[in-house]
Amino acid sequence: MYSKDSLHPLLSEVIQSVNKVTDRDFEDRGKIIQWLITLNQMRATEELSEQQAREASFEIEGAYHGFKATLG
């Protein structure tokens, strides 16, 4: 459920879609990129720990709110 091969494609798609909508930076955008870097350093079958998954969820939700604020 929290494996690299399931999460990486989703986060990659999120950041690519965001970049198509706006080139402006927004609060916690860097957190999405940092999680992509973390996932890139993992093997495909490795999984995030429960703690990492909770932190990722929290930070990505923050980025979502930052993105929405950018849109007005």
All heavy atoms as TSV, in Angstrom:
chain	resi	resn	atom	element	x	y	z
A	1	MET	N	N	0.815	-1.199	0.000
A	1	MET	CA	C	0.000	0.000	0.000
A	1	MET	C	C	0.858	1.261	0.000
A	1	MET	O	O	0.536	2.227	-0.671
A	1	MET	CB	C	-0.932	-0.014	1.198
A	1	MET	CG	C	-1.760	1.224	1.315
A	1	MET	SD	S	-3.104	0.948	2.444
A	1	MET	CE	C	-4.141	2.278	1.975
A	2	TYR	N	N	1.952	1.248	0.751
A	2	TYR	CA	C	2.835	2.409	0.814
A	2	TYR	C	C	4.147	2.137	0.101
A	2	TYR	O	O	5.177	2.664	0.456
A	2	TYR	CB	C	3.130	2.786	2.265
A	2	TYR	CG	C	1.906	3.033	3.112
A	2	TYR	CD1	C	1.678	2.283	4.259
A	2	TYR	CD2	C	0.997	4.028	2.778
A	2	TYR	CE1	C	0.557	2.523	5.052
A	2	TYR	CE2	C	-0.116	4.261	3.554
A	2	TYR	CZ	C	-0.323	3.505	4.701
A	2	TYR	OH	O	-1.430	3.737	5.473
A	3	SER	N	N	4.121	1.294	-0.918
A	3	SER	CA	C	5.356	0.927	-1.608
A	3	SER	C	C	5.724	1.975	-2.648
A	3	SER	O	O	4.877	2.719	-3.149
A	3	SER	CB	C	5.214	-0.440	-2.279
A	3	SER	OG	O	4.212	-0.396	-3.264
A	4	LYS	N	N	7.005	2.020	-2.955
A	4	LYS	CA	C	7.504	2.970	-3.938
A	4	LYS	C	C	6.771	2.812	-5.262
A	4	LYS	O	O	6.346	3.799	-5.861
A	4	LYS	CB	C	8.999	2.780	-4.155
A	4	LYS	CG	C	9.532	3.642	-5.290
A	4	LYS	CD	C	10.958	3.333	-5.634
A	4	LYS	CE	C	11.393	4.176	-6.824
A	4	LYS	NZ	N	12.824	4.086	-7.053
A	5	ASP	N	N	6.622	1.573	-5.706
A	5	ASP	CA	C	6.023	1.366	-7.030
A	5	ASP	C	C	4.551	1.758	-7.095
A	5	ASP	O	O	4.006	1.949	-8.178
A	5	ASP	CB	C	6.248	-0.056	-7.536
A	5	ASP	CG	C	5.659	-1.139	-6.658
A	5	ASP	OD1	O	5.187	-0.830	-5.545
A	5	ASP	OD2	O	5.674	-2.305	-7.079
A	6	SER	N	N	3.899	1.940	-5.952
A	6	SER	CA	C	2.517	2.429	-5.993
A	6	SER	C	C	2.444	3.940	-5.767
A	6	SER	O	O	1.569	4.608	-6.328
A	6	SER	CB	C	1.645	1.690	-4.977
A	6	SER	OG	O	2.044	1.982	-3.668
A	7	LEU	N	N	3.344	4.489	-4.974
A	7	LEU	CA	C	3.282	5.913	-4.643
A	7	LEU	C	C	4.002	6.814	-5.642
A	7	LEU	O	O	3.523	7.916	-5.941
A	7	LEU	CB	C	3.876	6.149	-3.250
A	7	LEU	CG	C	3.113	5.540	-2.088
A	7	LEU	CD1	C	3.886	5.734	-0.793
A	7	LEU	CD2	C	1.734	6.148	-1.979
A	8	HIS	N	N	5.137	6.375	-6.152
A	8	HIS	CA	C	5.941	7.238	-7.020
A	8	HIS	C	C	5.181	7.707	-8.268
A	8	HIS	O	O	5.206	8.905	-8.580
A	8	HIS	CB	C	7.255	6.559	-7.385
A	8	HIS	CG	C	8.208	7.482	-8.065
A	8	HIS	ND1	N	8.161	7.730	-9.415
A	8	HIS	CD2	C	9.220	8.232	-7.578
A	8	HIS	CE1	C	9.095	8.588	-9.736
A	8	HIS	NE2	N	9.761	8.913	-8.627
A	9	PRO	N	N	4.504	6.814	-8.982
A	9	PRO	CA	C	3.769	7.289	-10.169
A	9	PRO	C	C	2.691	8.328	-9.820
A	9	PRO	O	O	2.481	9.277	-10.574
A	9	PRO	CB	C	3.132	6.025	-10.738
A	9	PRO	CG	C	3.910	4.895	-10.172
A	9	PRO	CD	C	4.415	5.355	-8.847
A	10	LEU	N	N	2.043	8.162	-8.690
A	10	LEU	CA	C	0.995	9.101	-8.289
A	10	LEU	C	C	1.577	10.479	-7.977
A	10	LEU	O	O	1.065	11.495	-8.440
A	10	LEU	CB	C	0.241	8.571	-7.069
A	10	LEU	CG	C	-0.521	7.271	-7.272
A	10	LEU	CD1	C	-1.088	6.778	-5.941
A	10	LEU	CD2	C	-1.628	7.462	-8.286
A	11	LEU	N	N	2.663	10.509	-7.196
A	11	LEU	CA	C	3.267	11.792	-6.863
A	11	LEU	C	C	3.881	12.459	-8.085
A	11	LEU	O	O	3.821	13.684	-8.218
A	11	LEU	CB	C	4.331	11.626	-5.776
A	11	LEU	CG	C	3.829	11.554	-4.354
A	11	LEU	CD1	C	4.988	11.446	-3.374
A	11	LEU	CD2	C	2.977	12.754	-4.006
A	12	SER	N	N	4.449	11.668	-8.971
A	12	SER	CA	C	4.997	12.226	-10.215
A	12	SER	C	C	3.896	12.882	-11.030
A	12	SER	O	O	4.067	13.986	-11.563
A	12	SER	CB	C	5.663	11.132	-11.053
A	12	SER	OG	O	6.818	10.668	-10.425
A	13	GLU	N	N	2.755	12.231	-11.113
A	13	GLU	CA	C	1.630	12.777	-11.858
A	13	GLU	C	C	1.107	14.052	-11.198
A	13	GLU	O	O	0.763	15.018	-11.881
A	13	GLU	CB	C	0.515	11.744	-11.970
A	13	GLU	CG	C	-0.614	12.185	-12.868
A	13	GLU	CD	C	-1.649	11.089	-13.082
A	13	GLU	OE1	O	-1.302	9.901	-13.004
A	13	GLU	OE2	O	-2.803	11.458	-13.315
A	14	VAL	N	N	1.071	14.068	-9.881
A	14	VAL	CA	C	0.612	15.253	-9.163
A	14	VAL	C	C	1.502	16.444	-9.490
A	14	VAL	O	O	1.016	17.518	-9.854
A	14	VAL	CB	C	0.585	15.008	-7.632
A	14	VAL	CG1	C	0.485	16.320	-6.861
A	14	VAL	CG2	C	-0.556	14.091	-7.265
A	15	ILE	N	N	2.813	16.287	-9.371
A	15	ILE	CA	C	3.704	17.422	-9.587
A	15	ILE	C	C	3.695	17.855	-11.055
A	15	ILE	O	O	3.746	19.042	-11.363
A	15	ILE	CB	C	5.127	17.147	-9.050
A	15	ILE	CG1	C	5.862	18.463	-8.752
A	15	ILE	CG2	C	5.934	16.293	-9.958
A	15	ILE	CD1	C	5.306	19.271	-7.637
A	16	GLN	N	N	3.582	16.914	-11.973
A	16	GLN	CA	C	3.501	17.274	-13.388
A	16	GLN	C	C	2.210	18.036	-13.686
A	16	GLN	O	O	2.216	19.017	-14.429
A	16	GLN	CB	C	3.595	16.026	-14.272
A	16	GLN	CG	C	4.974	15.417	-14.298
A	16	GLN	CD	C	5.005	14.083	-15.023
A	16	GLN	OE1	O	4.035	13.659	-15.637
A	16	GLN	NE2	N	6.145	13.400	-14.941
A	17	SER	N	N	1.111	17.612	-13.105
A	17	SER	CA	C	-0.168	18.294	-13.304
A	17	SER	C	C	-0.147	19.685	-12.699
A	17	SER	O	O	-0.639	20.645	-13.305
A	17	SER	CB	C	-1.304	17.479	-12.684
A	17	SER	OG	O	-1.426	16.241	-13.337
A	18	VAL	N	N	0.411	19.814	-11.516
A	18	VAL	CA	C	0.530	21.120	-10.867
A	18	VAL	C	C	1.362	22.059	-11.736
A	18	VAL	O	O	1.014	23.223	-11.912
A	18	VAL	CB	C	1.154	20.964	-9.461
A	18	VAL	CG1	C	1.683	22.284	-8.932
A	18	VAL	CG2	C	0.144	20.368	-8.497
A	19	ASN	N	N	2.453	21.547	-12.290
A	19	ASN	CA	C	3.325	22.371	-13.126
A	19	ASN	C	C	2.622	22.829	-14.405
A	19	ASN	O	O	2.958	23.877	-14.956
A	19	ASN	CB	C	4.609	21.632	-13.470
A	19	ASN	CG	C	5.523	21.489	-12.264
A	19	ASN	OD1	O	5.421	22.230	-11.296
A	19	ASN	ND2	N	6.416	20.527	-12.331
A	20	LYS	N	N	1.651	22.059	-14.882
A	20	LYS	CA	C	0.891	22.465	-16.061
A	20	LYS	C	C	-0.075	23.604	-15.737
A	20	LYS	O	O	-0.390	24.423	-16.590
A	20	LYS	CB	C	0.097	21.284	-16.628
A	20	LYS	CG	C	0.956	20.247	-17.307
A	20	LYS	CD	C	0.105	19.092	-17.794
A	20	LYS	CE	C	0.978	17.987	-18.375
A	20	LYS	NZ	N	0.183	16.827	-18.787
A	21	VAL	N	N	-0.552	23.639	-14.501
A	21	VAL	CA	C	-1.531	24.637	-14.090
A	21	VAL	C	C	-0.860	25.954	-13.717
A	21	VAL	O	O	-1.352	27.023	-14.053
A	21	VAL	CB	C	-2.379	24.115	-12.902
A	21	VAL	CG1	C	-3.287	25.188	-12.350
A	21	VAL	CG2	C	-3.174	22.896	-13.319
A	22	THR	N	N	0.248	25.892	-13.013
A	22	THR	CA	C	0.924	27.109	-12.563
A	22	THR	C	C	2.418	26.884	-12.472
A	22	THR	O	O	2.861	25.787	-12.128
A	22	THR	CB	C	0.377	27.585	-11.199
A	22	THR	OG1	O	1.022	28.811	-10.848
A	22	THR	CG2	C	0.599	26.571	-10.099
A	23	ASP	N	N	3.164	27.933	-12.778
A	23	ASP	CA	C	4.609	27.872	-12.594
A	23	ASP	C	C	5.007	28.600	-11.310
A	23	ASP	O	O	6.176	28.683	-10.972
A	23	ASP	CB	C	5.352	28.451	-13.800
A	23	ASP	CG	C	4.972	29.885	-14.098
A	23	ASP	OD1	O	4.049	30.413	-13.456
A	23	ASP	OD2	O	5.611	30.478	-14.986
A	24	ARG	N	N	4.013	29.106	-10.602
A	24	ARG	CA	C	4.274	29.783	-9.330
A	24	ARG	C	C	4.536	28.764	-8.236
A	24	ARG	O	O	3.948	27.688	-8.207
A	24	ARG	CB	C	3.076	30.646	-8.942
A	24	ARG	CG	C	2.864	31.824	-9.897
A	24	ARG	CD	C	1.603	32.588	-9.640
A	24	ARG	NE	N	1.378	32.896	-8.231
A	24	ARG	CZ	C	0.205	33.261	-7.747
A	24	ARG	NH1	N	-0.845	33.331	-8.541
A	24	ARG	NH2	N	0.064	33.536	-6.480
A	25	ASP	N	N	5.431	29.146	-7.336
A	25	ASP	CA	C	5.700	28.291	-6.183
A	25	ASP	C	C	4.556	28.476	-5.192
A	25	ASP	O	O	3.888	29.507	-5.174
A	25	ASP	CB	C	7.023	28.683	-5.551
A	25	ASP	CG	C	7.619	27.581	-4.699
A	25	ASP	OD1	O	7.189	26.413	-4.843
A	25	ASP	OD2	O	8.502	27.873	-3.883
A	26	PHE	N	N	4.301	27.462	-4.375
A	26	PHE	CA	C	3.261	27.570	-3.361
A	26	PHE	C	C	3.728	26.846	-2.115
A	26	PHE	O	O	4.685	26.070	-2.144
A	26	PHE	CB	C	1.927	27.006	-3.867
A	26	PHE	CG	C	1.998	25.599	-4.381
A	26	PHE	CD1	C	1.848	24.517	-3.534
A	26	PHE	CD2	C	2.223	25.356	-5.731
A	26	PHE	CE1	C	1.904	23.223	-4.011
A	26	PHE	CE2	C	2.286	24.065	-6.216
A	26	PHE	CZ	C	2.132	22.995	-5.354
A	27	GLU	N	N	3.052	27.136	-1.032
A	27	GLU	CA	C	3.440	26.580	0.259
A	27	GLU	C	C	3.490	25.057	0.214
A	27	GLU	O	O	2.556	24.402	-0.247
A	27	GLU	CB	C	2.453	27.031	1.327
A	27	GLU	CG	C	2.847	26.620	2.728
A	27	GLU	CD	C	1.892	27.150	3.778
A	27	GLU	OE1	O	1.016	27.975	3.457
A	27	GLU	OE2	O	2.032	26.703	4.920
A	28	ASP	N	N	4.580	24.509	0.650
A	28	ASP	CA	C	4.823	23.061	0.762
A	28	ASP	C	C	4.970	22.333	-0.569
A	28	ASP	O	O	4.984	21.104	-0.597
A	28	ASP	CB	C	3.751	22.384	1.621
A	28	ASP	CG	C	3.853	22.787	3.095
A	28	ASP	OD1	O	4.956	23.158	3.539
A	28	ASP	OD2	O	2.839	22.718	3.795
A	29	ARG	N	N	5.117	23.053	-1.670
A	29	ARG	CA	C	5.389	22.391	-2.959
A	29	ARG	C	C	6.669	21.563	-2.857
A	29	ARG	O	O	6.758	20.452	-3.363
A	29	ARG	CB	C	5.530	23.429	-4.074
A	29	ARG	CG	C	5.827	22.812	-5.423
A	29	ARG	CD	C	6.043	23.924	-6.467
A	29	ARG	NE	N	6.281	23.383	-7.783
A	29	ARG	CZ	C	7.482	23.001	-8.217
A	29	ARG	NH1	N	8.542	23.105	-7.435
A	29	ARG	NH2	N	7.618	22.511	-9.434
A	30	GLY	N	N	7.644	22.119	-2.171
A	30	GLY	CA	C	8.913	21.427	-1.984
A	30	GLY	C	C	8.774	20.104	-1.242
A	30	GLY	O	O	9.588	19.200	-1.420
A	31	LYS	N	N	7.749	19.991	-0.428
A	31	LYS	CA	C	7.522	18.737	0.314
A	31	LYS	C	C	7.175	17.602	-0.646
A	31	LYS	O	O	7.603	16.466	-0.455
A	31	LYS	CB	C	6.406	18.906	1.347
A	31	LYS	CG	C	6.634	19.983	2.355
A	31	LYS	CD	C	7.466	19.500	3.498
A	31	LYS	CE	C	7.573	20.632	4.512
A	31	LYS	NZ	N	8.064	20.218	5.779
A	32	ILE	N	N	6.389	17.908	-1.675
A	32	ILE	CA	C	6.062	16.887	-2.673
A	32	ILE	C	C	7.340	16.428	-3.368
A	32	ILE	O	O	7.568	15.224	-3.535
A	32	ILE	CB	C	5.055	17.412	-3.714
A	32	ILE	CG1	C	3.742	17.805	-3.042
A	32	ILE	CG2	C	4.804	16.374	-4.809
A	32	ILE	CD1	C	2.774	18.515	-3.965
A	33	ILE	N	N	8.152	17.387	-3.744
A	33	ILE	CA	C	9.410	17.063	-4.422
A	33	ILE	C	C	10.321	16.262	-3.502
A	33	ILE	O	O	10.952	15.299	-3.934
A	33	ILE	CB	C	10.082	18.351	-4.933
A	33	ILE	CG1	C	9.196	18.979	-6.016
A	33	ILE	CG2	C	11.486	18.067	-5.454
A	33	ILE	CD1	C	9.571	20.372	-6.409
A	34	GLN	N	N	10.367	16.636	-2.225
A	34	GLN	CA	C	11.203	15.896	-1.271
A	34	GLN	C	C	10.734	14.451	-1.130
A	34	GLN	O	O	11.551	13.534	-1.052
A	34	GLN	CB	C	11.206	16.596	0.092
A	34	GLN	CG	C	12.202	16.005	1.060
A	34	GLN	CD	C	13.627	16.019	0.551
A	34	GLN	OE1	O	14.110	17.040	0.082
A	34	GLN	NE2	N	14.312	14.893	0.622
A	35	TRP	N	N	9.424	14.225	-1.126
A	35	TRP	CA	C	8.921	12.855	-1.052
A	35	TRP	C	C	9.248	12.072	-2.327
A	35	TRP	O	O	9.538	10.878	-2.266
A	35	TRP	CB	C	7.421	12.814	-0.743
A	35	TRP	CG	C	7.192	12.999	0.729
A	35	TRP	CD1	C	6.691	14.091	1.358
A	35	TRP	CD2	C	7.530	12.065	1.760
A	35	TRP	NE1	N	6.686	13.895	2.718
A	35	TRP	CE2	C	7.196	12.653	2.997
A	35	TRP	CE3	C	8.082	10.784	1.776
A	35	TRP	CZ2	C	7.389	12.016	4.214
A	35	TRP	CZ3	C	8.259	10.143	2.992
A	35	TRP	CH2	C	7.927	10.751	4.188
A	36	LEU	N	N	9.233	12.742	-3.463
A	36	LEU	CA	C	9.650	12.075	-4.706
A	36	LEU	C	C	11.112	11.663	-4.623
A	36	LEU	O	O	11.481	10.558	-5.047
A	36	LEU	CB	C	9.427	12.983	-5.914
A	36	LEU	CG	C	8.012	13.016	-6.454
A	36	LEU	CD1	C	7.848	14.136	-7.458
A	36	LEU	CD2	C	7.651	11.681	-7.086
A	37	ILE	N	N	11.944	12.532	-4.070
A	37	ILE	CA	C	13.364	12.205	-3.904
A	37	ILE	C	C	13.521	11.011	-2.966
A	37	ILE	O	O	14.282	10.085	-3.250
A	37	ILE	CB	C	14.138	13.434	-3.387
A	37	ILE	CG1	C	14.195	14.512	-4.471
A	37	ILE	CG2	C	15.543	13.047	-2.928
A	37	ILE	CD1	C	14.677	15.864	-3.990
A	38	THR	N	N	12.775	11.043	-1.869
A	38	THR	CA	C	12.828	9.919	-0.914
A	38	THR	C	C	12.434	8.617	-1.601
A	38	THR	O	O	13.108	7.588	-1.454
A	38	THR	CB	C	11.895	10.197	0.287
A	38	THR	OG1	O	12.355	11.363	0.967
A	38	THR	CG2	C	11.851	9.013	1.238
A	39	LEU	N	N	11.350	8.659	-2.364
A	39	LEU	CA	C	10.892	7.452	-3.061
A	39	LEU	C	C	11.895	7.000	-4.118
A	39	LEU	O	O	12.102	5.796	-4.310
A	39	LEU	CB	C	9.522	7.698	-3.695
A	39	LEU	CG	C	8.368	7.859	-2.711
A	39	LEU	CD1	C	7.124	8.347	-3.434
A	39	LEU	CD2	C	8.092	6.555	-1.967
A	40	ASN	N	N	12.541	7.952	-4.794
A	40	ASN	CA	C	13.548	7.600	-5.804
A	40	ASN	C	C	14.718	6.843	-5.203
A	40	ASN	O	O	15.365	6.055	-5.887
A	40	ASN	CB	C	14.071	8.851	-6.516
A	40	ASN	CG	C	13.184	9.271	-7.651
A	40	ASN	OD1	O	12.493	8.458	-8.245
A	40	ASN	ND2	N	13.198	10.555	-7.944
A	41	GLN	N	N	14.998	7.078	-3.947
A	41	GLN	CA	C	16.124	6.424	-3.279
A	41	GLN	C	C	15.764	5.035	-2.746
A	41	GLN	O	O	16.627	4.318	-2.262
A	41	GLN	CB	C	16.638	7.314	-2.142
A	41	GLN	CG	C	17.216	8.611	-2.657
A	41	GLN	CD	C	17.530	9.600	-1.553
A	41	GLN	OE1	O	17.078	9.465	-0.419
A	41	GLN	NE2	N	18.298	10.618	-1.892
A	42	MET	N	N	14.507	4.665	-2.868
A	42	MET	CA	C	14.045	3.361	-2.385
A	42	MET	C	C	13.995	2.358	-3.534
A	42	MET	O	O	13.904	2.732	-4.693
A	42	MET	CB	C	12.639	3.496	-1.781
A	42	MET	CG	C	12.564	4.386	-0.572
A	42	MET	SD	S	10.852	4.764	-0.069
A	42	MET	CE	C	10.250	3.136	0.377
A	43	ARG	N	N	14.050	1.091	-3.185
A	43	ARG	CA	C	13.817	0.034	-4.169
A	43	ARG	C	C	12.313	-0.054	-4.428
A	43	ARG	O	O	11.499	0.310	-3.591
A	43	ARG	CB	C	14.329	-1.299	-3.651
A	43	ARG	CG	C	15.828	-1.321	-3.532
A	43	ARG	CD	C	16.297	-2.724	-3.198
A	43	ARG	NE	N	17.743	-2.743	-3.219
A	43	ARG	CZ	C	18.485	-3.198	-2.235
A	43	ARG	NH1	N	17.904	-3.690	-1.145
A	43	ARG	NH2	N	19.788	-3.183	-2.328
A	44	ALA	N	N	11.953	-0.569	-5.584
A	44	ALA	CA	C	10.548	-0.621	-5.986
A	44	ALA	C	C	9.675	-1.368	-4.981
A	44	ALA	O	O	8.518	-1.022	-4.778
A	44	ALA	CB	C	10.409	-1.254	-7.364
A	45	THR	N	N	10.217	-2.372	-4.351
A	45	THR	CA	C	9.429	-3.186	-3.429
A	45	THR	C	C	9.447	-2.668	-1.999
A	45	THR	O	O	8.702	-3.167	-1.161
A	45	THR	CB	C	9.938	-4.636	-3.426
A	45	THR	OG1	O	11.324	-4.630	-3.073
A	45	THR	CG2	C	9.746	-5.279	-4.791
A	46	GLU	N	N	10.269	-1.659	-1.730
A	46	GLU	CA	C	10.330	-1.115	-0.371
A	46	GLU	C	C	9.068	-0.327	-0.074
A	46	GLU	O	O	8.428	0.231	-0.978
A	46	GLU	CB	C	11.546	-0.209	-0.196
A	46	GLU	CG	C	12.859	-0.952	-0.078
A	46	GLU	CD	C	13.995	-0.003	0.210
A	46	GLU	OE1	O	14.495	0.609	-0.753
A	46	GLU	OE2	O	14.356	0.131	1.393
A	47	GLU	N	N	8.728	-0.268	1.198
A	47	GLU	CA	C	7.529	0.450	1.626
A	47	GLU	C	C	7.894	1.511	2.650
A	47	GLU	O	O	8.858	1.362	3.402
A	47	GLU	CB	C	6.518	-0.512	2.249
A	47	GLU	CG	C	5.941	-1.485	1.253
A	47	GLU	CD	C	4.766	-2.262	1.808
A	47	GLU	OE1	O	4.415	-2.077	2.990
A	47	GLU	OE2	O	4.185	-3.047	1.045
A	48	LEU	N	N	7.100	2.570	2.671
A	48	LEU	CA	C	7.236	3.564	3.724
A	48	LEU	C	C	6.760	2.942	5.030
A	48	LEU	O	O	5.832	2.123	5.036
A	48	LEU	CB	C	6.371	4.790	3.423
A	48	LEU	CG	C	6.710	5.635	2.202
A	48	LEU	CD1	C	5.705	6.778	2.083
A	48	LEU	CD2	C	8.121	6.176	2.271
A	49	SER	N	N	7.383	3.351	6.121
A	49	SER	CA	C	6.890	2.909	7.424
A	49	SER	C	C	5.567	3.612	7.699
A	49	SER	O	O	5.193	4.578	7.015
A	49	SER	CB	C	7.909	3.267	8.511
A	49	SER	OG	O	7.963	4.676	8.684
A	50	GLU	N	N	4.860	3.151	8.687
A	50	GLU	CA	C	3.592	3.783	9.065
A	50	GLU	C	C	3.823	5.243	9.422
A	50	GLU	O	O	3.043	6.119	9.044
A	50	GLU	CB	C	2.950	3.031	10.239
A	50	GLU	CG	C	1.562	3.507	10.584
A	50	GLU	CD	C	0.533	3.223	9.500
A	50	GLU	OE1	O	0.636	2.208	8.816
A	50	GLU	OE2	O	-0.381	4.062	9.345
A	51	GLN	N	N	4.908	5.523	10.127
A	51	GLN	CA	C	5.238	6.899	10.512
A	51	GLN	C	C	5.538	7.755	9.282
A	51	GLN	O	O	5.049	8.886	9.174
A	51	GLN	CB	C	6.434	6.899	11.456
A	51	GLN	CG	C	6.829	8.276	11.931
A	51	GLN	CD	C	8.014	8.250	12.881
A	51	GLN	OE1	O	8.489	7.192	13.272
A	51	GLN	NE2	N	8.489	9.419	13.244
A	52	GLN	N	N	6.317	7.226	8.355
A	52	GLN	CA	C	6.617	7.955	7.118
A	52	GLN	C	C	5.339	8.214	6.318
A	52	GLN	O	O	5.159	9.295	5.761
A	52	GLN	CB	C	7.598	7.179	6.244
A	52	GLN	CG	C	9.018	7.154	6.748
A	52	GLN	CD	C	9.875	6.248	5.882
A	52	GLN	OE1	O	9.519	5.086	5.644
A	52	GLN	NE2	N	10.991	6.781	5.415
A	53	ALA	N	N	4.472	7.234	6.252
A	53	ALA	CA	C	3.229	7.374	5.497
A	53	ALA	C	C	2.348	8.467	6.102
A	53	ALA	O	O	1.765	9.270	5.365
A	53	ALA	CB	C	2.479	6.046	5.459
A	54	ARG	N	N	2.277	8.513	7.423
A	54	ARG	CA	C	1.483	9.554	8.083
A	54	ARG	C	C	2.080	10.929	7.831
A	54	ARG	O	O	1.364	11.900	7.569
A	54	ARG	CB	C	1.390	9.291	9.580
A	54	ARG	CG	C	0.479	8.111	9.909
A	54	ARG	CD	C	0.331	7.911	11.378
A	54	ARG	NE	N	-0.428	9.034	11.929
A	54	ARG	CZ	C	-0.680	9.176	13.219
A	54	ARG	NH1	N	-0.245	8.285	14.087
A	54	ARG	NH2	N	-1.364	10.214	13.648
A	55	GLU	N	N	3.408	11.025	7.892
A	55	GLU	CA	C	4.085	12.300	7.640
A	55	GLU	C	C	3.880	12.741	6.195
A	55	GLU	O	O	3.593	13.910	5.926
A	55	GLU	CB	C	5.584	12.158	7.952
A	55	GLU	CG	C	6.333	13.457	7.925
A	55	GLU	CD	C	5.950	14.398	9.066
A	55	GLU	OE1	O	5.486	13.936	10.115
A	55	GLU	OE2	O	6.120	15.612	8.892
A	56	ALA	N	N	4.003	11.808	5.263
A	56	ALA	CA	C	3.793	12.127	3.845
A	56	ALA	C	C	2.365	12.615	3.621
A	56	ALA	O	O	2.147	13.619	2.924
A	56	ALA	CB	C	4.087	10.908	2.970
A	57	SER	N	N	1.410	11.945	4.197
A	57	SER	CA	C	0.010	12.333	4.053
A	57	SER	C	C	-0.218	13.745	4.585
A	57	SER	O	O	-0.864	14.576	3.936
A	57	SER	CB	C	-0.881	11.340	4.787
A	57	SER	OG	O	-2.221	11.733	4.726
A	58	PHE	N	N	0.320	14.029	5.741
A	58	PHE	CA	C	0.175	15.348	6.357
A	58	PHE	C	C	0.811	16.433	5.488
A	58	PHE	O	O	0.210	17.481	5.236
A	58	PHE	CB	C	0.822	15.328	7.747
A	58	PHE	CG	C	0.794	16.653	8.446
A	58	PHE	CD1	C	-0.367	17.111	9.040
A	58	PHE	CD2	C	1.930	17.441	8.509
A	58	PHE	CE1	C	-0.398	18.343	9.692
A	58	PHE	CE2	C	1.909	18.660	9.152
A	58	PHE	CZ	C	0.744	19.116	9.747
A	59	GLU	N	N	2.025	16.177	5.000
A	59	GLU	CA	C	2.735	17.173	4.205
A	59	GLU	C	C	2.106	17.373	2.831
A	59	GLU	O	O	2.038	18.496	2.319
A	59	GLU	CB	C	4.206	16.794	4.089
A	59	GLU	CG	C	4.922	16.925	5.428
A	59	GLU	CD	C	6.379	16.534	5.392
A	59	GLU	OE1	O	6.849	15.952	4.386
A	59	GLU	OE2	O	7.070	16.821	6.388
A	60	ILE	N	N	1.615	16.317	2.229
A	60	ILE	CA	C	0.976	16.442	0.922
A	60	ILE	C	C	-0.361	17.167	1.051
A	60	ILE	O	O	-0.726	17.965	0.190
A	60	ILE	CB	C	0.841	15.054	0.258
A	60	ILE	CG1	C	2.242	14.553	-0.107
A	60	ILE	CG2	C	-0.063	15.105	-0.961
A	60	ILE	CD1	C	2.315	13.106	-0.505
A	61	GLU	N	N	-1.073	16.931	2.139
A	61	GLU	CA	C	-2.306	17.681	2.371
A	61	GLU	C	C	-2.004	19.168	2.525
A	61	GLU	O	O	-2.730	20.022	2.002
A	61	GLU	CB	C	-3.046	17.168	3.603
A	61	GLU	CG	C	-4.300	17.957	3.851
A	61	GLU	CD	C	-5.452	17.100	4.340
A	61	GLU	OE1	O	-5.344	15.884	4.349
A	61	GLU	OE2	O	-6.465	17.709	4.693
A	62	GLY	N	N	-0.919	19.498	3.222
A	62	GLY	CA	C	-0.505	20.892	3.347
A	62	GLY	C	C	-0.177	21.501	1.994
A	62	GLY	O	O	-0.529	22.655	1.718
A	63	ALA	N	N	0.490	20.729	1.144
A	63	ALA	CA	C	0.809	21.207	-0.204
A	63	ALA	C	C	-0.459	21.429	-1.016
A	63	ALA	O	O	-0.564	22.395	-1.778
A	63	ALA	CB	C	1.735	20.216	-0.905
A	64	TYR	N	N	-1.424	20.555	-0.840
A	64	TYR	CA	C	-2.709	20.706	-1.532
A	64	TYR	C	C	-3.373	22.031	-1.158
A	64	TYR	O	O	-3.856	22.771	-2.009
A	64	TYR	CB	C	-3.616	19.527	-1.209
A	64	TYR	CG	C	-5.042	19.691	-1.662
A	64	TYR	CD1	C	-5.373	19.667	-3.013
A	64	TYR	CD2	C	-6.068	19.888	-0.743
A	64	TYR	CE1	C	-6.677	19.837	-3.436
A	64	TYR	CE2	C	-7.376	20.056	-1.158
A	64	TYR	CZ	C	-7.682	20.021	-2.493
A	64	TYR	OH	O	-8.973	20.191	-2.911
A	65	HIS	N	N	-3.374	22.337	0.135
A	65	HIS	CA	C	-3.971	23.594	0.584
A	65	HIS	C	C	-3.173	24.789	0.061
A	65	HIS	O	O	-3.764	25.812	-0.316
A	65	HIS	CB	C	-4.095	23.618	2.105
A	65	HIS	CG	C	-5.103	22.645	2.626
A	65	HIS	ND1	N	-6.452	22.756	2.397
A	65	HIS	CD2	C	-4.949	21.515	3.364
A	65	HIS	CE1	C	-7.087	21.752	2.959
A	65	HIS	NE2	N	-6.187	20.980	3.556
A	66	GLY	N	N	-1.854	24.657	0.031
A	66	GLY	CA	C	-1.029	25.722	-0.536
A	66	GLY	C	C	-1.313	25.934	-2.022
A	66	GLY	O	O	-1.380	27.067	-2.492
A	67	PHE	N	N	-1.505	24.844	-2.732
A	67	PHE	CA	C	-1.832	24.921	-4.161
A	67	PHE	C	C	-3.176	25.604	-4.368
A	67	PHE	O	O	-3.323	26.493	-5.208
A	67	PHE	CB	C	-1.821	23.520	-4.759
A	67	PHE	CG	C	-2.264	23.464	-6.185
A	67	PHE	CD1	C	-1.503	24.036	-7.196
A	67	PHE	CD2	C	-3.454	22.843	-6.548
A	67	PHE	CE1	C	-1.913	24.004	-8.523
A	67	PHE	CE2	C	-3.866	22.789	-7.867
A	67	PHE	CZ	C	-3.089	23.370	-8.860
A	68	LYS	N	N	-4.176	25.195	-3.585
A	68	LYS	CA	C	-5.507	25.805	-3.702
A	68	LYS	C	C	-5.441	27.305	-3.426
A	68	LYS	O	O	-6.108	28.086	-4.106
A	68	LYS	CB	C	-6.486	25.144	-2.726
A	68	LYS	CG	C	-7.059	23.855	-3.248
A	68	LYS	CD	C	-8.075	23.208	-2.343
A	68	LYS	CE	C	-8.918	24.105	-1.521
A	68	LYS	NZ	N	-9.912	23.426	-0.690
A	69	ALA	N	N	-4.647	27.713	-2.449
A	69	ALA	CA	C	-4.518	29.136	-2.121
A	69	ALA	C	C	-3.887	29.905	-3.271
A	69	ALA	O	O	-4.238	31.062	-3.528
A	69	ALA	CB	C	-3.691	29.305	-0.848
A	70	THR	N	N	-2.987	29.262	-3.989
A	70	THR	CA	C	-2.343	29.905	-5.142
A	70	THR	C	C	-3.352	30.189	-6.249
A	70	THR	O	O	-3.263	31.184	-6.945
A	70	THR	CB	C	-1.219	29.001	-5.689
A	70	THR	OG1	O	-0.246	28.804	-4.673
A	70	THR	CG2	C	-0.545	29.620	-6.885
A	71	LEU	N	N	-4.315	29.310	-6.377
A	71	LEU	CA	C	-5.316	29.469	-7.431
A	71	LEU	C	C	-6.329	30.568	-7.113
A	71	LEU	O	O	-7.006	31.061	-8.008
A	71	LEU	CB	C	-6.065	28.145	-7.652
A	71	LEU	CG	C	-5.218	26.986	-8.131
A	71	LEU	CD1	C	-6.058	25.727	-8.242
A	71	LEU	CD2	C	-4.543	27.315	-9.455
A	72	GLY	N	N	-6.385	30.915	-5.849
A	72	GLY	CA	C	-7.283	32.012	-5.463
A	72	GLY	C	C	-8.534	31.532	-4.958
A	72	GLY	O	O	-9.555	31.440	-4.811
